[in-house]
Each structure stands twice: as C-alpha cells, then as structure tokens.
C-alpha cells in the first residue's frame, strides 16, 4: 500500500483506470474487471465526469455510473478509494466555482455516494483565477463532499502557484498530481518531479502503458490495426521504441511476468510515484498488469530500462 501525499489515503500500488468503462467495456465486462481487481486487493479506482463521452452514443458520466452501480451492488464503498475529475466534460466545462459545485453533485449522484475521496482539477484553465477554483474545492472539503483534492495536467509553475495560494488563504491543498508519464514519455522528470518532491505531494501518472505500446503488443505498423489504441501505441514504434521493447522483453523473461507489468513496475519505482494508473478492458488484460504491484526490479534492470528510453 502507498500513502498519497500527506493525506490518510492508503492505496493499492496499481490505480485502476476507469476510462474504458462504458467505452470499450460494457457494464458486465466492467463489473468483471472491478471484481477481479478488488479480489486481488485493489482499492483505488480512477475516473472522470467526461468518461466515456467520446464513445458513440455516449454523453459523458458513463464510467462514473458503472462504478457507482458496482459499488452499490457489491457493497464496497467503504473500502474503495474513488478518484474523479472536473473541468474537461463539455457539459460541465471549466473550473469556475459554480461549475465545480454543480459537477461534484453530479458525480456524487452517478457514483451513488456521499463523498469523493480524491477530486481532481482535470486540467488547468487560465481564464479562471486559481483563487476561485481553490476556494470552490475548499468549500467541498469543508462540506464533507470531498476528502482531498488533486491536480491533473498542471505545469510545475502553475502547480507551485496553486499550492502557494492554498497556503496563503488557508484552503485545502492539492495532495497529488496526475501527469502523463511512462517509460517512453518522460518530460515529467524535467521540472514536475522536483516540484512534487519539494512540496510533499504524490504522483499518480496516467498513460502508464503509453496507449498500450508498453504492453509489447504493438510491434509492427499493421499490428492489431482494429484496436482503438493501435494508432496511439504505434506512434512510439521507432528506433527508440524498439530499444525499449527489447529491454522490456529481457526483464520480463527474467522474471516470468508480462511486459506490461515490467513497464508499470519501472514507473512505480521512480521517485514520487505512489501508484501508476492503468486500465483493463477484460480480466485477461488485468492479469497482465496486476503482477506489477509485487514486482521489484533490481537497480541494474531499472537502469537498463531507463537507458533504453533515454
């Protein structure tokens, strides 16, 4: 288990992404994945109000609704940490105080709960003063509707500014950041990592498997062309990407685990990381990432993987 920042949220080492629920996984498939994740000891689910608005026939909120139905059906609310987000959905855009208040109530209704454990600003909005956004989040925390707040897709400068405002005004403080970060996308290490360490936050990186590339399943231009993730994954298939896959193959073979688990174990071993986010459409896909939680890579293995992606 890992502690998020200075909060009292103790979470499993794999943050289950809910972006596929209501998109590539229907409710029955989603329930199967959620059941298997919980049975393995998982307790941390990540979603957003905008998931899965981009799927044909959807409007948004489908992922939260499925998760809420599962929590109610299984009676698991008290032992599951739920993270969701506000700001990116077309129906509830931006981080104004009024929108945050309304969006939180909408998410609570869909999730069938009276509180959100970790509530993210999904991305930064320059047009809304940070004081207004943080004041709205603080009001939610004081009301008991939200336990802790976090930021997603913030720059180091804006995150530092937001934390300074919270300290000055006595507002609830962000306890975590959700940036894009993985073995082939490492810009996080340039500025954000140092900011997170200095401020005592935790990082919960998304796209931990680089749109599926770091599962090792996309090794040629025509591989799995029918997969919704293929285009994004194949964007990494160059000389550097092939070096990374070769290094992953070697480590995975040595440990007898799937390539995806090695990718996530490398990520989990990086400074400031509490729990990588990864999603699974099926229980078979989940089985490929669960071993990452207990997989401890040797220093030379971590160095080899880092060098391959340099």
N, C-alpha and C positions, 0 to 999 in steps of 0.2 A: 504493500500500500504506500501511497505517496501523499504528502500534505501539500495543499495548494497555498502558496504564499504564506501569509500569517493568519490564514483562516483556520477553522476547525474542520475543514472538508478533507477527509481521508479517502482517497480514491484508488481504484484498481489501476495497474500500470498500463492498461490499454483503454483509451477513451473511445467508446463505440460510436461511430458517426451515424447519424440518423438521416443523412441526405438521400439515401436510397429508398427509405420507407415512403411508400406512396408514389414512387417513381419507377425504379426497376424491380422493386419488391412490393407485391401487394400486401394486404393486411395479414393473410395467412402465412406467407413467406416471412414477413417481418416478425410476426409472433414467434416463429420457429427460431429465427436468429436471436431474438431477445431472450427466449427461454434458454437456449444453449449458452449464451453469454453469461446470463445470471447463474446458471448451473456450474459454470467454470469459476465462479467467484467474482464476476464482473459487477460493478455497481455504479458506473459512470457513463451516462448517455448524453451525447451532444446533438442538438437540433437547432432549428431557427424557424421563425414565423414564415419565412419565404420558402422553406422546403415544403412540398416539391412543386412550386408554382410553374416551373419551366416544363413540366411533363404535359403532354397533350391531354386536354380535358380537365386539367387541374387549375386551381385558382390560388393556391397557397394555403399553408396550415395543415396540409395532409399528413406530413410527418409527425407534427405535434399531436394530431388527432389519433393516429395509430398508436403512438407511445402512450397517450392518455388512456386509450382503450385497454392497452396491455397492462398498464399499472393498475387499473381498476379491476380487470379480470383476474389478475394474478395476486392482487393484494400486496404489491411490492413497494408502494410509495415510500414507506418509512426507511427502507434500506437501499434506495437508489438515489444517486445524486443526479439531478436533472439540470442541464445547462441549455439555455436557449438564447435567442438573439433578437434584437430590434433594429430597424433602420433601413434594411435593404428591400423589403417587400413593397411592391408597387401600391398595394392597398394601404400600407402604413409606412410611408417613406419618411426618412429623416429622423433626427434626434431632438426635435423640439420637446418641451416639457409636456405639452398636450398630447403629442403623438406617443411618447414613451408611456404615459399613464394609460392611454387607451389600448396600446398594443400589449402591455403587460396584462391587462384584464382579459384581452382576447386569448392570449397564450395560456393563462391560468384556466380559462374555460375549456380550451381544447385539450389541455393536459390533465384536466379533471383533478386539480389540486388547488390548495390554498396558498402555496408558496413555490417560488422558483429558487433553486439552490444557488445557481450562478447565472447572472443575467448580463449578456454582452451588448455593448455597442457594436453592431455588426461591421461598420466601417466608419471612418471619420467624416464629418460634414463640416467644412469650413464656414458654411453660411449660418450655422447655429453656434452661438457662443458656448464655449466649454462650460462656463459657469451655469448656463441654463440646463444643459444636459446633465451635468453632475448633480445639480440641485434636484432635478427630477428623479435621478437614480437614488439619491439620498432619501427622498421622501418615500420611495418604495421600500427601502431598507427599514426606515423608521416605522412604517406601517406593518411590517412583517410579511409583505407580499414577496419580497426578495431577501435572500440571506446575504449574498455577496455579489459584487459587480466586477466586470472584466471588460477588456477592450479587444477588438479584433481589427486587424489591418491598419493599425496606427503606426506612424513613423516614430522613431526614437524621440525626435523633438516634440511632437505633439503629445506623446505619452508622458514625457517629462513635464510638460506644461500642465497637463491634466492632473497629474499627481501633486504638483505644486499648488494648484488651485484647491484641491481637496484638503490638503494640509492647512492652507491658509484659512479656508472657510469652515473647516470642521466637518466637511462632507465625508460620506463613505468613500473609501479609496479603492481603486482597482486593485485586485489581488492577483490577476493573471492577464496574460496576453495570448491571443490566438493569431499567430502569423503563418504564412506559408513557409515551410521549412522541411527539407528532406535531403537525402544523400546527393541528389543532383541539382538541388535548388538551395544554395547556401548563403544567400545575401543576408539572412538573419544574423549571421555571425559578425558582420561588419560593424554595426552600431547597436542594434537592438539587444543583443545578448549582454553586452556590458551594462546597458541601462537596466535591464531586468535584474541582473545580479546586484547592482548597486542599490536598487530600490526595494529589494526583497520580494519580488514577485516570482511567479512560476510561469513557465511557458507550456502551452498545450497546442502543439503545431498541427495545422491541417495539411491536407495533401501529403501525408506522411509517406505514401507509396507513389507519389508523382503520377497521379491519374492512372495507376496500375502498372507503370513502367517498372517499378522496383519490385514487382511480383515475379519478374522474369518471364512473363508470358508473351511479351511483345518484342520479338527479336528480328522481325523482317517487315518490310513495308506492306506486305499483304497479310500479315498475321492478324487473325481474329478481326477482320475488317467489319464484321457485323456487330462488334461490341460497341456500345455507346462511348466507352472510354478509349477506344483504339486510337483515335486521332490525337488526343491529348498525350497519350502514352508514347506514341511513335515520334512525337516532337523531340524526344530525348535520345532517339536512336541515331547517334553519330559516333565518332571515334571514342569520345569521352564516355558516352553511354555504354559502348561495348566493353570498355575497360572496367567500368563499374559492374556490369553484369558478370564479367569473368571473375572479378574479386568476390562478388557475392556467391557465385557458384562454388568457389573453393571453400569459403567459410561454411556455407550451407551443407556441403558434402561432409566436412569435418565434424559437424555437429549432428548430422542426420535430421535436419529440420528444413522446412520450406524456405525458399529465397525471401519471401515476403517477411517472414519472422526475423531473418537476419537484418533486413533493411530497417525494420522498426526497432530492433534491439540496438543497432548503431545509433539511431535517433534518440532513443531513451537514455543512452549512455552519455549524451552530450550535456555540458553544463547548463543548468537552469531548467531542463526539461522535466516536467512532472509526469505527463502521460501523453504519448502521441495519439492522434486521432486517426482511426481507420474504420472504414465501413465494410460491410459484407452483405451481399445480396442473398446468399444461401448459407446454410450451415457448413457446407464444404469449404466455402471461402473463409468463413470464420475460423475453421480448423487450421487454416494456413497462417493465420496471424496470432492466434492465442499463444503459441509457444514463445512468442517474443517476450512475454511478461517474465518468464523464468529463465530466459536465455541470457547468460552473462558472457560477453565476448572478452577474450584476452586483449591485453594492451596492444600486442602486435597485430591482432586481427582488426581492431579499431583503427590503428594507424594505416594498415594496408588499404582498408576501405576509404579512409579519408584521402589518402594519396591518390587512389584511383580516380576520385572525383574532383581532384584539385584542378 
